[in-house]
Amino acid sequence: MNSELQPLEAGFAPEQVPIEPVASLQREVQRKLGRCLLRLQQYERLVKALAVDFEVSGPSDELEDIRRKRGETVSKLTLGQLIKELTDTYLQPHQPKASASEWDPGDSSRIWFRMQTRMTLDQADYDRVIGGLKELVALRNELVHHFIERFDVWSVAGCQDADAYLDASLIKVNDRYAELRHWALSMDEARRRMGAFLASSTGTDFLFDGIYPDGSVDWANCGIVRCLRIVAADVAVDGWASLDRAIAKMNLDHPEQTLKRYGCASWRHVLHESKQFKIRRAPGSGQKKGHTEFQSPASP
């Protein structure tokens, strides 16, 4: 028996050893089939790397462990399941009036973090991409489970047909891989930019104090209002806090909450601009000056 043909027997389990030129054609088919399968495995590995970070959420001190467990789950998914994750989570059709999904961690005593990564496509591009991904899964199943059934690799004509099919298949796999690699590079760039933003003073202002990069303020949740609520509760008398006493305590306890950061000229400006407090002017009498008092609407 020609030892050069032993791998062919192991690969295709023939009833008899083929003779040239079929054996030579078979070897080329084997090579191209292996090349396609290796490329598909590269695709699968890259999807798994992406899928770990499609969405991560939880208490800030548990995120590393949550991400590790997510990686363990993703590592066990088949290519079909990975593609479903990709199309159900990461890829989204463009929706002009799409709104952010509601998220309530349910435990305000801890710092929670949620990150979602999405790629939005026009409907035509979305349909094209989804169709290509479904075709990729079908191609993978064909190569792994039905290739020998489809092609008679023990004849010259069968090998030639298989060879042409594998050339076309590799082009399809390479196209999908190039597309996925572009997504991966885009995701890495987005994470890099997000990291740089959050590490900047602008990012810190936005994340912790509700000051947007354009200078506008999320008054209901911003840092200065949050601290004013705490201070008001500490200095209030009969439910009303003296603005003068609150200012003194704010300067002492929260010196970072300056008026300038929020575009305000005075503390009264903060109260009026935020629209988060009830305000009243206590009139003076005799030697006693009038002063401003305020309270949160939830206060008694």
N, C-alpha and C positions, 0 to 999 in steps of 0.2 A: 504494500500500500504506500502510495506517495505521501511522505510525512508532511509535505507542504500543504496538503489538503486537510490535515487533521482539524484545524480550527473551523473549517467549513462544516465538517461533520458535526462538531460540537454546537455550532451556531444554528444550523438548519435541520439537524437530525434526519438526514436523508436515508433512504433504504439502501442506496448504493452510492459510492463515490462518483461525483460527476467527472466528466472528461472535458479537456479543453475543446472549444473556447468557453463552455459554460462555466467551468471552474473559475476562470479569470474574471468573467462577468459577475459571478457570484461574489467574489472578493470585493469588487468595486461596490456592489450593492450593500454588502455588509459594512463597508467603510462609510458609505453615505448614510446608511441607517443609523449607525453609531453617532455620526456627526449631528444628525437631526435630534437624536435623543439627548445628547450632551447639551445641545443648545437649549432644548426644552427644560432640562434640569437647571441650567443657568437662569432661565426665565423664572422658574419656580422659586429658586433661592432669592432672586431679587424681589419678587412679589412678597415673599414672606418678610423680608427686611422692611419693605414699605408698610405692610399690613400691621406691624407692631405699633406703628405711630399714627395710624388713621385716626384714632381717638384714644386719649388717655385722660382719665379723671379720677379724683379721689382726694383724700386728705394729703396735704403737702408732704408730711413726714412718711407717708406710705407709698409715694409715687414710684420710687425705685423698685419696690417689691411688686407693686401692681404691674409695672411694665415687664418685669422678669416673668411673672406668671402669664401675662399676655403673650410673651414670646414663646413660652412652652406650649400654649394652646395653638398658636399659629403654626408651630413647627410640625404639628400632627395633621394639618389640613391637606387634602388632596388639591391638585391643580384646579379641578372644577370648583371646589369649595373656596379656594383662594380667589378665583375669578369672580365668584358671587360676592365675596367680601369687597372686592375692588369695585364692582358695578353697583352694589347696594350702598356703599359707604363713601368711597373716595370720589368716584365720578358722579357728577350731578348735571342734569340738564339745566340750562339757564332759565330762571324764573324771575321776570322783571320785578315782581312784588313779593319775593320770598322774604319771610321774616325769620328772625332768630328763634331757635327752639327754646322752650322753657326748660330751666334747670334749677332744681331746688335741692341742694345737698342735704338739707334737713337738720344740720347740726351747726349752728352759728357760733359755737364755742371753739371751733377749730378752723384753721385756714384750709380752704379747699381750692383745688386747681382743676381746670378743665381745658383741654386743648383738642381741637378738631382740625383735621387737614382735609380740604376739599379741592377738587378741580372742577370748575364749571365750564361746560361746553355748550355751544349753540346746538339746538336740537338736531340739526343735520349731522354735525360732527359727532354728537353723542350717539346717534343711531349707528353711524358708520363704525365708531370705535366698539360699541357693544356687539355689533355683528362680527367684527374682526376677532374679538375675544372668544365669542362662542365658536367661531370657526377654528380657533386655535385649540380649544378643548377637544373638539371633534377630531381634529387632526392628530392630537396626542393619543387619543383612544384608538384611532385607526392604526397608528404606527405600533403601539404597544400590544394591542389585542388582536388585530385583524389583518396585519400586513401579509402574513404567509397565506392566509385564506384568499386574499385579493390577488396576489401575484404568484404565478408559477415560476419560482426561481430555479427550477430544474430544466428550464428551456431557455434557448437564446432569446426568443421573443419576449418571454416573461421577464427575464432579467433586464432587457432593454426597456420594457414598460416600467418596471420598478425603478430603474435608474432615472428615467425622465420624471417620474412621480416624486422621487426623493429630491431631485434638483429643484422642482417647483415648490416642494414642501419647505425646503431650507430657506427659500426666498421669503415665504410667508412667515416662518418663525423668526427670521432675522428682522423683518419689518416690525413685528410685534415687539421684539426685544429692543430695537432701537427706540420705539415709541415709549416703552416702559422705562428705559434708561433716561430718556428726556424727562419723564415725570419725576424720576428719582433725583435727578440733578436739580430740577425745579424745586422739589420739596426741601432738599438740602439748602438751597439758596434762600428759600423762604424762612427756614429755621435760623439760618445765620443772621438774616436781617432782623428777624424777631428778637433774637438774643441780643443783638447790638442795640435795638430800640429799647428793650426792657432794662438794659444796663445803663442807658443814658438818663440824664435828669428829666428829659421829656417823658421817657417811658415810666420812670418812677412816679412822676406827677400823675400820669394817667392811671397806672396800676393801683396806687395806694390812695390818691387824693381826688380822683375823678376830674382832673384837669385835662382836657383833650388837647392834642397837639396844635389845633387851631386857636387855642385860648378859651374856647367855650368850656362851660363847667356843668357837670352832672350834679346839680345843686342838692337833689334829694339824698345823694350818697357820698358827697364830697367830704374831704377830711376836715375842713374848717367847720362845716355844719355838724358833722359827727361829733367833733370835740365840743362844740357849743352846747349840744344836747347834754353831754356828760357834765359839763361845767354848770349849766343851768340847774340841773338836778341837785348839784352840790350846794349851790348858793341860794336856792329858791326859798322864799318865805311865803307861805300860804299859796304855793304853786306858781308864784311869779318871781323871776330872777332879775336882780338889778343889773343893767347892762354894764355899769361902771365896775361893779364887783366881778362880773363875768370877764370883763376885759383884763382886769388885774390877774385873775386866775389863769386865763388863757395865756397871757405873757409869761406867767411863771411855769405852768405845766405843759404848754404846747407852743413854745416859741417858734417852732418851724412853720406854724400856721399863720403866715403873715398876710396882710391885706393885699399887698402887691401881687402875690402869686395868683390871686383870684380876680384881679382887675378891679378891686374896690378901693374907694378913697377913705372910707370910714367903716366902723363896725355897724352903724345904723344902715349903711349901704348894704352890708352883708345880709342883715335881717330882711330888708325890703327886697333885695335882688333874689334871694334864695326862695322866698315865699314858703318857708318851712316853719315859721313861727307866728304865734299871735303876739302883737305888739301893742303896748299902751303907754301913754305919757302920763306919768304921775306929776300933778301940778305942785309947785312949791308954795310955801306959806311963810310969811315973815322972813326970817333969816335962812330958812331952809330952801335950797334950790330944787327946782323940778328935775326929774330924771326919767329915763326910759326903762321900762321893764318888759320882759318877754317870757314866753313859755312855748314849749312844743305843744301842738294840738292835742296830743295824747295825755298831756299833764292834767291833773284834776283842777 
